[in-house]
Amino acid sequence: MPRPARVLVVANRTAATPALLSAVAERADHGEARFHLVVPASPRGMHRVVDPEVAGREEAAARLEDALPRLEEAAGSEATGEVGTADPLAAIMDALYDHGFDEILVSTLPRRFSRWLRVDLPSKVRGLGLPVTHVEVPDAALRREGALAAP
């Protein structure tokens, strides 16, 4: 019997959104898989310069705690997770090194809000040689959940 695919899920503000959870459920429907969520820390303001490795970890841990049970429900199985370093590409590489994965699912804010899309994170992740699925959460969905202020 083949082992389940190991899927790395990378998200921050979108970690518990219906769009991401739908993508996880769809992936789970395509074959047995184990999911691991990495939520990169998100330092804000001057903390990005002064202490980027410390700041934002509590906020990321709260998002992880909120998202994991929802991810498990969508996956239909137990999921694991961790808070990653503030640099999302470094957080992905750390997770790949520490755990090894077969594919990666990257969830981002909509293009006009996403710092990850401005630095073209999905393309950089594809450069790591694994299959990558990119989920861009729609503006309206984030507003409903309060993750974005209405314009």
Secondary structure, DSSP 8 states (H G I E B T S, - for coil): ----EEEEEE-STTTT-HHHHHHHHHHHHTS-EEEEEEEE----TTHHHH-TTTTTHHHHHHHHHHHHHHHHHHHTS-EEEEEE-SSHHHHHHHHHHHH--SEEEEEE--TTT-HHHHTTHHHHHHTTTS-EEEEE--HHHHHHHTSS---
